Amino acid sequence: MPDEEKEVETTAAPPAKSSKKKTIILIVVLVIVGLALAAGISLFVVTKVMGDVSGSGSEEEDSGPRYHDAGVFVKLGDPKEGILVNVGGPRSGKYLKASIIVEFNPVKKAIINEDTHALQPDAEVKVNDVATQFLRATSIEDFDADKQDEFKKQLKDALNAALGGGSVYDVYITSFLLQ
């Protein structure tokens, strides 16, 4: 009998080792699957966030990158007074006096003079013309403070359309008087 017990014990031991190996393999597989799942979720979150930041490819060409090197800031209109235009049609009697600063992409050599960091003469004419036409064509309701972000985006899009996609990074309004 003692010999039989030894044989039983020896035969019982390998299944315990096999069970331990299976448990360890199962844990390793679960850890690898967990890491892969975590990496996949992280990748999804990062691409979703980065997609929201930079937008789609076609929009990025028109509006320029969201995060970029410092641009060249240029004040539209008169350096002291800004822009003064009549808005709401010729008979509305409403005038807008605004200081609008546009941040231009410094890489665009056809728009920005590399030495002076000012607009090239032909680009300055286009920018002032587009801005003036845009402001004059905008209805008085669109100047509402609640619509300011949309207003700035539309002006930026109009400038990018005239100068080429990615030329304007952003539009800033530093003073705004509608009378």
MIKOLNU-216329 format. One record per atom (N, C-alpha, C): residue number from 1; residue in one letter; chain; atom name; x, y, z. Coordinates in steps of 0.05 Angstrom, whole numbers. Example, Ala and Ser with C-alpha at 12.3 -4.5 7.8 and 13.67 -1.06 7.14 Angstrom:
// MIKOLNU-216329
<1, A, A, N, <264, -114, 156>> <1, A, A, CA, <246, -90, 156>> <1, A, A, C, <264, -66, 156>> <2, S, A, N, <257, -45, 142>> <2, S, A, CA, <273, -21, 143>> <2, S, A, C, <258, 1, 157>> 
//
This chain:
// MIKOLNU-216329
<1, M, A, N, <16, -24, 0>> <1, M, A, CA, <0, 0, 0>> <1, M, A, C, <17, 25, 0>> <2, P, A, N, <38, 26, 16>> <2, P, A, CA, <54, 50, 15>> <2, P, A, C, <64, 56, -13>> <3, D, A, N, <70, 35, -29>> <3, D, A, CA, <79, 40, -56>> <3, D, A, C, <57, 52, -73>> <4, E, A, N, <33, 43, -69>> <4, E, A, CA, <10, 53, -84>> <4, E, A, C, <5, 82, -77>> <5, E, A, N, <8, 89, -52>> <5, E, A, CA, <4, 117, -44>> <5, E, A, C, <24, 135, -56>> <6, K, A, N, <49, 125, -58>> <6, K, A, CA, <70, 141, -71>> <6, K, A, C, <63, 146, -100>> <7, E, A, N, <53, 126, -113>> <7, E, A, CA, <46, 128, -141>> <7, E, A, C, <23, 148, -145>> <8, V, A, N, <4, 146, -126>> <8, V, A, CA, <-19, 164, -128>> <8, V, A, C, <-10, 193, -123>> <9, E, A, N, <8, 196, -104>> <9, E, A, CA, <18, 223, -99>> <9, E, A, C, <34, 233, -123>> <10, T, A, N, <50, 217, -135>> <10, T, A, CA, <65, 226, -158>> <10, T, A, C, <47, 232, -182>> <11, T, A, N, <27, 217, -185>> <11, T, A, CA, <9, 223, -207>> <11, T, A, C, <-8, 248, -201>> <12, A, A, N, <-13, 253, -175>> <12, A, A, CA, <-29, 276, -167>> <12, A, A, C, <-13, 302, -169>> <13, A, A, N, <13, 300, -167>> <13, A, A, CA, <30, 324, -167>> <13, A, A, C, <32, 337, -195>> <14, P, A, N, <35, 322, -216>> <14, P, A, CA, <36, 335, -242>> <14, P, A, C, <10, 351, -249>> <15, P, A, N, <-14, 342, -242>> <15, P, A, CA, <-36, 359, -248>> <15, P, A, C, <-35, 385, -232>> <16, A, A, N, <-24, 385, -208>> <16, A, A, CA, <-22, 409, -192>> <16, A, A, C, <-3, 428, -206>> <17, K, A, N, <20, 418, -217>> <17, K, A, CA, <39, 435, -231>> <17, K, A, C, <25, 445, -257>> <18, S, A, N, <11, 428, -270>> <18, S, A, CA, <-3, 436, -295>> <18, S, A, C, <-24, 457, -288>> <19, S, A, N, <-37, 454, -266>> <19, S, A, CA, <-57, 474, -258>> <19, S, A, C, <-44, 501, -251>> <20, K, A, N, <-21, 500, -238>> <20, K, A, CA, <-6, 524, -232>> <20, K, A, C, <4, 538, -258>> <21, K, A, N, <14, 522, -277>> <21, K, A, CA, <23, 533, -302>> <21, K, A, C, <-1, 546, -317>> <22, K, A, N, <-23, 532, -317>> <22, K, A, CA, <-47, 543, -331>> <22, K, A, C, <-56, 569, -318>> <23, T, A, N, <-54, 570, -291>> <23, T, A, CA, <-62, 595, -277>> <23, T, A, C, <-43, 617, -284>> <24, I, A, N, <-17, 611, -284>> <24, I, A, CA, <3, 632, -290>> <24, I, A, C, <0, 641, -319>> <25, I, A, N, <-4, 623, -337>> <25, I, A, CA, <-9, 630, -366>> <25, I, A, C, <-34, 646, -369>> <26, L, A, N, <-55, 639, -354>> <26, L, A, CA, <-80, 654, -355>> <26, L, A, C, <-75, 683, -345>> <27, I, A, N, <-60, 685, -323>> <27, I, A, CA, <-55, 712, -312>> <27, I, A, C, <-39, 728, -332>> <28, V, A, N, <-18, 716, -344>> <28, V, A, CA, <-1, 730, -363>> <28, V, A, C, <-18, 739, -387>> <29, V, A, N, <-35, 722, -397>> <29, V, A, CA, <-53, 728, -420>> <29, V, A, C, <-72, 751, -412>> <30, L, A, N, <-83, 750, -388>> <30, L, A, CA, <-101, 771, -379>> <30, L, A, C, <-87, 797, -376>> <31, V, A, N, <-62, 797, -366>> <31, V, A, CA, <-47, 822, -364>> <31, V, A, C, <-41, 833, -391>> <32, I, A, N, <-33, 816, -410>> <32, I, A, CA, <-27, 826, -437>> <32, I, A, C, <-52, 837, -450>> <33, V, A, N, <-74, 823, -448>> <33, V, A, CA, <-100, 833, -459>> <33, V, A, C, <-107, 859, -446>> <34, G, A, N, <-104, 861, -419>> <34, G, A, CA, <-110, 886, -405>> <34, G, A, C, <-92, 909, -415>> <35, L, A, N, <-66, 904, -418>> <35, L, A, CA, <-48, 925, -428>> <35, L, A, C, <-56, 933, -457>> <36, A, A, N, <-62, 914, -473>> <36, A, A, CA, <-70, 920, -501>> <36, A, A, C, <-96, 936, -501>> <37, L, A, N, <-115, 929, -484>> <37, L, A, CA, <-140, 944, -482>> <37, L, A, C, <-135, 972, -472>> <38, A, A, N, <-118, 975, -452>> <38, A, A, CA, <-111, 1002, -441>> <38, A, A, C, <-97, 1018, -463>> <39, A, A, N, <-79, 1006, -478>> <39, A, A, CA, <-65, 1020, -500>> <39, A, A, C, <-85, 1029, -521>> <40, G, A, N, <-104, 1011, -528>> <40, G, A, CA, <-124, 1017, -548>> <40, G, A, C, <-142, 1040, -539>> <41, I, A, N, <-150, 1040, -514>> <41, I, A, CA, <-167, 1061, -504>> <41, I, A, C, <-152, 1087, -503>> <42, S, A, N, <-126, 1086, -495>> <42, S, A, CA, <-110, 1110, -494>> <42, S, A, C, <-106, 1122, -522>> <43, L, A, N, <-101, 1104, -541>> <43, L, A, CA, <-98, 1113, -569>> <43, L, A, C, <-124, 1126, -579>> <44, F, A, N, <-146, 1114, -573>> <44, F, A, CA, <-172, 1125, -581>> <44, F, A, C, <-176, 1153, -569>> <45, V, A, N, <-171, 1155, -543>> <45, V, A, CA, <-175, 1181, -530>> <45, V, A, C, <-157, 1202, -541>> <46, V, A, N, <-131, 1195, -545>> <46, V, A, CA, <-112, 1215, -555>> <46, V, A, C, <-120, 1223, -584>> <47, T, A, N, <-127, 1205, -601>> <47, T, A, CA, <-134, 1212, -628>> <47, T, A, C, <-160, 1228, -629>> <48, K, A, N, <-178, 1222, -611>> <48, K, A, CA, <-204, 1237, -610>> <48, K, A, C, <-198, 1265, -601>> <49, V, A, N, <-182, 1269, -580>> <49, V, A, CA, <-175, 1295, -570>> <49, V, A, C, <-159, 1311, -591>> <50, M, A, N, <-140, 1298, -602>> <50, M, A, CA, <-123, 1311, -623>> <50, M, A, C, <-140, 1317, -647>> <51, G, A, N, <-159, 1300, -654>> <51, G, A, CA, <-177, 1305, -676>> <51, G, A, C, <-194, 1330, -671>> <52, D, A, N, <-204, 1333, -646>> <52, D, A, CA, <-220, 1356, -639>> <52, D, A, C, <-203, 1382, -640>> <53, V, A, N, <-178, 1379, -633>> <53, V, A, CA, <-160, 1403, -631>> <53, V, A, C, <-153, 1412, -659>> <54, S, A, N, <-145, 1393, -677>> <54, S, A, CA, <-135, 1402, -703>> <54, S, A, C, <-157, 1401, -724>> <55, G, A, N, <-179, 1387, -720>> <55, G, A, CA, <-200, 1386, -740>> <55, G, A, C, <-193, 1366, -761>> <56, S, A, N, <-210, 1364, -781>> <56, S, A, CA, <-205, 1346, -803>> <56, S, A, C, <-184, 1357, -822>> <57, G, A, N, <-175, 1341, -840>> <57, G, A, CA, <-153, 1350, -858>> <57, G, A, C, <-161, 1374, -875>> <58, S, A, N, <-185, 1375, -887>> <58, S, A, CA, <-192, 1397, -904>> <58, S, A, C, <-196, 1422, -888>> <59, E, A, N, <-207, 1420, -864>> <59, E, A, CA, <-211, 1443, -847>> <59, E, A, C, <-184, 1455, -838>> <60, E, A, N, <-165, 1437, -833>> <60, E, A, CA, <-138, 1446, -824>> <60, E, A, C, <-125, 1462, -845>> <61, E, A, N, <-128, 1456, -871>> <61, E, A, CA, <-117, 1472, -892>> <61, E, A, C, <-128, 1499, -892>> <62, D, A, N, <-154, 1502, -888>> <62, D, A, CA, <-167, 1528, -889>> <62, D, A, C, <-162, 1545, -865>> <63, S, A, N, <-161, 1533, -842>> <63, S, A, CA, <-159, 1548, -817>> <63, S, A, C, <-132, 1548, -805>> <64, G, A, N, <-114, 1531, -814>> <64, G, A, CA, <-87, 1530, -802>> <64, G, A, C, <-88, 1513, -777>> <65, P, A, N, <-64, 1506, -769>> <65, P, A, CA, <-63, 1489, -745>> <65, P, A, C, <-71, 1504, -720>> <66, R, A, N, <-82, 1490, -701>> <66, R, A, CA, <-90, 1502, -676>> <66, R, A, C, <-67, 1509, -658>> <67, Y, A, N, <-47, 1490, -656>> <67, Y, A, CA, <-23, 1495, -642>> <67, Y, A, C, <-1, 1500, -662>> <68, H, A, N, <12, 1523, -659>> <68, H, A, CA, <32, 1531, -679>> <68, H, A, C, <53, 1549, -667>> <69, D, A, N, <73, 1554, -683>> <69, D, A, CA, <93, 1574, -674>> <69, D, A, C, <80, 1601, -673>> <70, A, A, N, <94, 1619, -659>> <70, A, A, CA, <83, 1646, -657>> <70, A, A, C, <79, 1659, -685>> <71, G, A, N, <56, 1671, -688>> <71, G, A, CA, <50, 1683, -714>> <71, G, A, C, <58, 1713, -713>> <72, V, A, N, <53, 1726, -735>> <72, V, A, CA, <58, 1755, -737>> <72, V, A, C, <32, 1769, -733>> <73, F, A, N, <30, 1787, -714>> <73, F, A, CA, <6, 1801, -707>> <73, F, A, C, <5, 1828, -722>> <74, V, A, N, <-17, 1832, -736>> <74, V, A, CA, <-20, 1857, -752>> <74, V, A, C, <-47, 1869, -746>> <75, K, A, N, <-48, 1895, -739>> <75, K, A, CA, <-73, 1909, -734>> <75, K, A, C, <-84, 1918, -760>> <76, L, A, N, <-110, 1913, -764>> <76, L, A, CA, <-123, 1921, -789>> <76, L, A, C, <-131, 1950, -788>> <77, G, A, N, <-131, 1962, -811>> <77, G, A, CA, <-139, 1990, -813>> <77, G, A, C, <-118, 2009, -804>> <78, D, A, N, <-126, 2032, -793>> <78, D, A, CA, <-108, 2052, -783>> <78, D, A, C, <-94, 2042, -758>> <79, P, A, N, <-67, 2046, -756>> <79, P, A, CA, <-53, 2036, -733>> <79, P, A, C, <-63, 2046, -706>> <80, K, A, N, <-73, 2070, -705>> <80, K, A, CA, <-84, 2081, -680>> <80, K, A, C, <-113, 2077, -677>> <81, E, A, N, <-129, 2081, -697>> <81, E, A, CA, <-158, 2081, -696>> <81, E, A, C, <-170, 2054, -702>> <82, G, A, N, <-157, 2037, -717>> <82, G, A, CA, <-169, 2012, -725>> <82, G, A, C, <-186, 2015, -750>> <83, I, A, N, <-208, 2002, -751>> <83, I, A, CA, <-226, 2002, -774>> <83, I, A, C, <-252, 2017, -767>> <84, L, A, N, <-261, 2034, -785>> <84, L, A, CA, <-286, 2049, -782>> <84, L, A, C, <-302, 2044, -807>> <85, V, A, N, <-325, 2031, -804>> <85, V, A, CA, <-342, 2025, -827>> <85, V, A, C, <-372, 2029, -820>> <86, N, A, N, <-388, 2035, -840>> <86, N, A, CA, <-417, 2035, -835>> <86, N, A, C, <-427, 2006, -839>> <87, V, A, N, <-445, 1998, -822>> <87, V, A, CA, <-455, 1970, -822>> <87, V, A, C, <-485, 1971, -824>> <88, G, A, N, <-496, 1948, -833>> <88, G, A, CA, <-525, 1946, -834>> <88, G, A, C, <-537, 1959, -858>> <89, G, A, N, <-522, 1964, -878>> <89, G, A, CA, <-533, 1978, -902>> <89, G, A, C, <-528, 2007, -901>> <90, P, A, N, <-530, 2020, -924>> <90, P, A, CA, <-524, 2049, -926>> <90, P, A, C, <-543, 2067, -911>> <91, R, A, N, <-568, 2058, -906>> <91, R, A, CA, <-588, 2075, -893>> <91, R, A, C, <-592, 2069, -864>> <92, S, A, N, <-576, 2051, -853>> <92, S, A, CA, <-580, 2043, -825>> <92, S, A, C, <-569, 2065, -806>> <93, G, A, N, <-549, 2079, -815>> <93, G, A, CA, <-538, 2100, -797>> <93, G, A, C, <-521, 2088, -774>> <94, K, A, N, <-514, 2063, -777>> <94, K, A, CA, <-498, 2049, -756>> <94, K, A, C, <-469, 2048, -765>> <95, Y, A, N, <-451, 2054, -746>> <95, Y, A, CA, <-422, 2053, -752>> <95, Y, A, C, <-408, 2034, -732>> <96, L, A, N, <-388, 2022, -742>> <96, L, A, CA, <-372, 2004, -726>> <96, L, A, C, <-343, 2014, -726>> <97, K, A, N, <-333, 2018, -702>> <97, K, A, CA, <-305, 2024, -699>> <97, K, A, C, <-293, 2002, -683>> <98, A, A, N, <-274, 1988, -694>> <98, A, A, CA, <-263, 1964, -681>> <98, A, A, C, <-232, 1963, -685>> <99, S, A, N, <-219, 1952, -665>> <99, S, A, CA, <-191, 1945, -668>> <99, S, A, C, <-190, 1915, -671>> <100, I, A, N, <-182, 1907, -694>> <100, I, A, CA, <-180, 1879, -701>> <100, I, A, C, <-151, 1872, -707>> <101, I, A, N, <-141, 1852, -693>> <101, I, A, CA, <-114, 1843, -697>> <101, I, A, C, <-115, 1815, -708>> <102, V, A, N, <-100, 1811, -729>> <102, V, A, CA, <-99, 1785, -742>> <102, V, A, C, <-72, 1772, -738>> <103, E, A, N, <-72, 1747, -731>> <103, E, A, CA, <-47, 1732, -728>> <103, E, A, C, <-42, 1716, -754>> <104, F, A, N, <-21, 1724, -768>> <104, F, A, CA, <-14, 1711, -793>> <104, F, A, C, <7, 1690, -790>> <105, N, A, N, <7, 1671, -808>> <105, N, A, CA, <27, 1650, -809>> <105, N, A, C, <53, 1662, -819>> <106, P, A, N, <74, 1661, -804>> <106, P, A, CA, <99, 1674, -812>> <106, P, A, C, <113, 1659, -835>> <107, V, A, N, <105, 1634, -840>> <107, V, A, CA, <118, 1619, -862>> <107, V, A, C, <109, 1628, -889>> <108, K, A, N, <86, 1641, -891>> <108, K, A, CA, <75, 1650, -916>> <108, K, A, C, <90, 1676, -925>> <109, K, A, N, <110, 1672, -941>> <109, K, A, CA, <128, 1695, -949>> <109, K, A, C, <113, 1714, -968>> <110, A, A, N, <93, 1705, -982>> <110, A, A, CA, <78, 1722, -1000>> <110, A, A, C, <60, 1742, -985>> <111, I, A, N, <56, 1736, -959>> <111, I, A, CA, <38, 1753, -943>> <111, I, A, C, <54, 1769, -923>> <112, I, A, N, <74, 1757, -910>> <112, I, A, CA, <89, 1770, -889>> <112, I, A, C, <118, 1776, -899>> <113, N, A, N, <126, 1801, -895>> <113, N, A, CA, <154, 1808, -901>> <113, N, A, C, <172, 1797, -879>> <114, E, A, N, <191, 1781, -887>> <114, E, A, CA, <208, 1767, -868>> <114, E, A, C, <225, 1787, -851>> <115, D, A, N, <233, 1809, -862>> <115, D, A, CA, <250, 1827, -848>> <115, D, A, C, <235, 1845, -829>> <116, T, A, N, <213, 1857, -838>> <116, T, A, CA, <198, 1876, -822>> <116, T, A, C, <175, 1864, -806>> <117, H, A, N, <168, 1839, -812>> <117, H, A, CA, <145, 1826, -799>> <117, H, A, C, <120, 1842, -803>> <118, A, A, N, <117, 1854, -826>> <118, A, A, CA, <93, 1868, -833>> <118, A, A, C, <81, 1855, -858>> <119, L, A, N, <57, 1863, -865>> <119, L, A, CA, <44, 1852, -889>> <119, L, A, C, <58, 1862, -914>> <120, Q, A, N, <60, 1845, -934>> <120, Q, A, CA, <69, 1854, -960>> <120, Q, A, C, <48, 1873, -971>> <121, P, A, N, <56, 1893, -987>> <121, P, A, CA, <37, 1913, -996>> <121, P, A, C, <12, 1901, -1010>> <122, D, A, N, <16, 1882, -1028>> <122, D, A, CA, <-8, 1870, -1041>> <122, D, A, C, <-25, 1855, -1022>> <123, A, A, N, <-13, 1841, -1003>> <123, A, A, CA, <-29, 1826, -983>> <123, A, A, C, <-44, 1845, -964>> <124, E, A, N, <-32, 1868, -958>> <124, E, A, CA, <-45, 1888, -941>> <124, E, A, C, <-70, 1899, -954>> <125, V, A, N, <-69, 1903, -980>> <125, V, A, CA, <-92, 1913, -995>> <125, V, A, C, <-114, 1892, -994>> <126, K, A, N, <-107, 1867, -999>> <126, K, A, CA, <-127, 1845, -998>> <126, K, A, C, <-140, 1842, -971>> <127, V, A, N, <-123, 1843, -950>> <127, V, A, CA, <-133, 1839, -923>> <127, V, A, C, <-152, 1861, -915>> <128, N, A, N, <-144, 1886, -920>> <128, N, A, CA, <-162, 1908, -913>> <128, N, A, C, <-187, 1908, -929>> <129, D, A, N, <-186, 1901, -955>> <129, D, A, CA, <-209, 1899, -971>> <129, D, A, C, <-228, 1877, -961>> <130, V, A, N, <-218, 1854, -956>> <130, V, A, CA, <-234, 1832, -947>> <130, V, A, C, <-247, 1839, -920>> <131, A, A, N, <-231, 1850, -902>> <131, A, A, CA, <-242, 1857, -875>> <131, A, A, C, <-264, 1878, -877>> <132, T, A, N, <-259, 1898, -893>> <132, T, A, CA, <-279, 1920, -897>> <132, T, A, C, <-305, 1909, -909>> <133, Q, A, N, <-302, 1893, -930>> <133, Q, A, CA, <-326, 1882, -944>> <133, Q, A, C, <-340, 1863, -925>> <134, F, A, N, <-326, 1847, -910>> <134, F, A, CA, <-338, 1829, -891>> <134, F, A, C, <-354, 1844, -870>> <135, L, A, N, <-342, 1865, -858>> <135, L, A, CA, <-355, 1880, -837>> <135, L, A, C, <-380, 1894, -848>> <136, R, A, N, <-378, 1905, -872>> <136, R, A, CA, <-400, 1920, -883>> <136, R, A, C, <-423, 1901, -890>> <137, A, A, N, <-417, 1877, -898>> <137, A, A, CA, <-438, 1857, -906>> <137, A, A, C, <-450, 1843, -882>> <138, T, A, N, <-439, 1846, -859>> <138, T, A, CA, <-449, 1832, -835>> <138, T, A, C, <-473, 1848, -824>> <139, S, A, N, <-494, 1833, -818>> <139, S, A, CA, <-518, 1846, -807>> <139, S, A, C, <-513, 1854, -778>> <140, I, A, N, <-528, 1873, -768>> <140, I, A, CA, <-524, 1884, -741>> <140, I, A, C, <-528, 1862, -720>> <141, E, A, N, <-547, 1844, -725>> <141, E, A, CA, <-552, 1822, -707>> <141, E, A, C, <-528, 1804, -703>> <142, D, A, N, <-511, 1802, -723>> <142, D, A, CA, <-487, 1785, -722>> <142, D, A, C, <-465, 1796, -705>> <143, F, A, N, <-468, 1822, -697>> <143, F, A, CA, <-448, 1834, -680>> <143, F, A, C, <-454, 1830, -650>> <144, D, A, N, <-475, 1815, -644>> <144, D, A, CA, <-483, 1809, -617>> <144, D, A, C, <-460, 1795, -602>> <145, A, A, N, <-456, 1801, -577>> <145, A, A, CA, <-434, 1789, -561>> <145, A, A, C, <-435, 1759, -560>> <146, D, A, N, <-459, 1747, -561>> <146, D, A, CA, <-462, 1718, -561>> <146, D, A, C, <-452, 1705, -586>> <147, K, A, N, <-450, 1720, -607>> <147, K, A, CA, <-441, 1710, -633>> <147, K, A, C, <-413, 1718, -640>> <148, Q, A, N, <-398, 1728, -621>> <148, Q, A, CA, <-371, 1738, -626>> <148, Q, A, C, <-352, 1717, -636>> <149, D, A, N, <-353, 1693, -625>> <149, D, A, CA, <-334, 1672, -634>> <149, D, A, C, <-340, 1664, -662>> <150, E, A, N, <-366, 1661, -669>> <150, E, A, CA, <-373, 1655, -697>> <150, E, A, C, <-365, 1677, -716>> <151, F, A, N, <-369, 1702, -707>> <151, F, A, CA, <-361, 1725, -723>> <151, F, A, C, <-331, 1724, -730>> <152, K, A, N, <-315, 1719, -709>> <152, K, A, CA, <-286, 1718, -713>> <152, K, A, C, <-278, 1695, -731>> <153, K, A, N, <-291, 1672, -728>> <153, K, A, CA, <-285, 1649, -745>> <153, K, A, C, <-292, 1655, -774>> <154, Q, A, N, <-315, 1668, -779>> <154, Q, A, CA, <-323, 1675, -806>> <154, Q, A, C, <-303, 1695, -819>> <155, L, A, N, <-294, 1715, -803>> <155, L, A, CA, <-274, 1734, -813>> <155, L, A, C, <-248, 1719, -820>> <156, K, A, N, <-240, 1702, -802>> <156, K, A, CA, <-215, 1686, -807>> <156, K, A, C, <-218, 1669, -833>> <157, D, A, N, <-241, 1656, -836>> <157, D, A, CA, <-246, 1640, -860>> <157, D, A, C, <-246, 1657, -885>> <158, A, A, N, <-257, 1681, -884>> <158, A, A, CA, <-258, 1699, -907>> <158, A, A, C, <-229, 1708, -914>> <159, L, A, N, <-213, 1714, -894>> <159, L, A, CA, <-185, 1722, -899>> <159, L, A, C, <-169, 1698, -910>> <160, N, A, N, <-173, 1675, -900>> <160, N, A, CA, <-159, 1651, -910>> <160, N, A, C, <-168, 1645, -939>> <161, A, A, N, <-193, 1650, -945>> <161, A, A, CA, <-202, 1645, -972>> <161, A, A, C, <-189, 1664, -992>> <162, A, A, N, <-184, 1689, -983>> <162, A, A, CA, <-172, 1708, -1001>> <162, A, A, C, <-141, 1705, -1003>> <163, L, A, N, <-129, 1696, -982>> <163, L, A, CA, <-100, 1695, -981>> <163, L, A, C, <-89, 1666, -985>> <164, G, A, N, <-105, 1647, -982>> <164, G, A, CA, <-96, 1619, -984>> <164, G, A, C, <-99, 1605, -957>> <165, G, A, N, <-106, 1580, -957>> <165, G, A, CA, <-111, 1565, -932>> <165, G, A, C, <-86, 1566, -914>> <166, G, A, N, <-91, 1569, -888>> <166, G, A, CA, <-70, 1568, -868>> <166, G, A, C, <-55, 1595, -866>> <167, S, A, N, <-64, 1616, -879>> <167, S, A, CA, <-50, 1642, -877>> <167, S, A, C, <-56, 1656, -851>> <168, V, A, N, <-80, 1652, -841>> <168, V, A, CA, <-88, 1666, -817>> <168, V, A, C, <-92, 1646, -795>> <169, Y, A, N, <-78, 1650, -772>> <169, Y, A, CA, <-81, 1632, -749>> <169, Y, A, C, <-106, 1639, -733>> <170, D, A, N, <-109, 1665, -727>> <170, D, A, CA, <-131, 1673, -710>> <170, D, A, C, <-137, 1702, -714>> <171, V, A, N, <-161, 1710, -704>> <171, V, A, CA, <-170, 1738, -705>> <171, V, A, C, <-176, 1746, -676>> <172, Y, A, N, <-166, 1770, -669>> <172, Y, A, CA, <-171, 1780, -642>> <172, Y, A, C, <-184, 1808, -644>> <173, I, A, N, <-203, 1812, -627>> <173, I, A, CA, <-217, 1838, -626>> <173, I, A, C, <-209, 1851, -599>> <174, T, A, N, <-196, 1874, -601>> <174, T, A, CA, <-187, 1888, -576>> <174, T, A, C, <-205, 1911, -568>> <175, S, A, N, <-219, 1922, -587>> <175, S, A, CA, <-240, 1942, -580>> <175, S, A, C, <-262, 1940, -601>> <176, F, A, N, <-286, 1947, -593>> <176, F, A, CA, <-309, 1943, -610>> <176, F, A, C, <-330, 1964, -602>> <177, L, A, N, <-336, 1982, -619>> <177, L, A, CA, <-356, 2003, -614>> <177, L, A, C, <-376, 2003, -637>> <178, L, A, N, <-401, 1997, -631>> <178, L, A, CA, <-422, 1997, -651>> <178, L, A, C, <-441, 2019, -643>> <179, Q, A, N, <-444, 2039, -660>> <179, Q, A, CA, <-461, 2062, -653>> <179, Q, A, C, <-480, 2068, -676>> 
//
